[in-house]
């Protein structure tokens, strides 16, 4: 049995004109490191859940991506992170929203799944589970990046002038991973700092099971990135699975339909990554680019930014 | 064109042996008042959204039901409320989680939908939207009921002895409404205090679009009540709509399948209320009872507790 792993580091209007060769190389390297971390788990016969958590931790640790270290700032200048995990064999799931502290919010989500009878914990309740699980915490210095802070100041300055920024990084920063392991089990994980200058307390699709994150061995595992409110109202991740289960569509057909026909016409810019029980991978997006990559048993790691 | 309205006040092991004639009459009266409040809107040609909010406000105001006034207590002795609304014509949605303050959390959810670009706001962020909307707030005295406080003390005492209570009121308190107005539009609203002695920060299915609350004019409006974590992992409300949309099932078939075949075998005790675009109503549940009722154009108000 073969394994398969796909990851994303966000989607949006990734303009070639603003990209330098150095920056582009850094993104590819960050994606490749995350794929290698997940692949190491799968290669040894490890579980899809362990692989997606390992891959997302690597993306959270990399300040280039908007999750964990390098998360964007709210309009109050704070950082609030959301994350979720789901395993396809049991449909067990865990999620956290509005937290600041754990270096890897995806591990806090996993702790909610494994250490409590609940699916979603917010704020202090989520942090106390992370503390009980003895997860490493970071302080403001650990999570700070000049570029995110500057993005906040620029956004606030434009907002003061009555304009909203068109900075693509503002709306589309999320990381995620989906995997199928050698036992045929699926898992998904997603993590985000949200939108630059978002209202404190705003929760997007990332920690909402069925919106930004979903996994069911019977169909597929999905992680989304994009305009979170639209992904939530169209239950994007669950809808990919629903089209496969009820209409008999392939992963490719179902994922493409949701991204191109459901989300795109309804202001739902973004994309998603998905893997099915046979290890097939789909990575559709309806915007300029999506940081993404994949690897399967016996194949080389491949990373992409544009179409 | 006819209108239709259905409501619930929670589901679970509602034991006849613990019910008195006086208590039973009070529940029926509370349900009837909520139906009358929603019907008054629909009778005048008002919108489904206004009707479900009016009905849920009446249930929140009635201390017998676990939402708004009379919400249950967390293990810390605090009250944390969740609510959501969704309208079928646009799939617009609003939700709040983990809030204490607004007398009618469902109105706070509506304010998030109407006054922000977001779907879900938690904690202080949600409260500041409620304040801007000038919604009436209540204090601890307003929300307090002796019976809920006593239920917390009893639960904590049992927990101290290493036992969990089997008090049905602990796990299954939620209120909700679904409606179809004379213009053929659908809406859903759900509100809850959660579970007695829940961990602070625990968010169930109520404010999760697609889990406890969903509406789409093309299919149905749904509000759920039961074991929230399972409703979330099975995306219960969205799945009723998905079965109708993709399999061509009737409202009755789809709602019944989700409650009896998806939720029941997976520890998902509870039920849901649903209405479709033709004004048909379904109110399936897989436990002993569900406080519920419905009314349609030209018919009398009917309320039920047991099968």
Interface residues (C-beta under 8 A of the other chain):
Chain A: X86 X91 X92 X93 X97 X98 X116 X117 X118 X119 X120 X121 X122 X123 X124 X125 X126 X128 X199 X200 X201 X202 X203 X204 X208 X209 X210 X211 X214 X228 X229 X232 X233 X234 X235 X238 X239 X242 X243 X246 X247 X266
Chain B: X86 X91 X92 X93 X97 X98 X116 X117 X118 X119 X120 X121 X122 X123 X124 X125 X126 X128 X199 X200 X201 X202 X203 X204 X208 X209 X210 X211 X214 X228 X229 X232 X233 X234 X235 X238 X239 X242 X243 X246 X247 X266
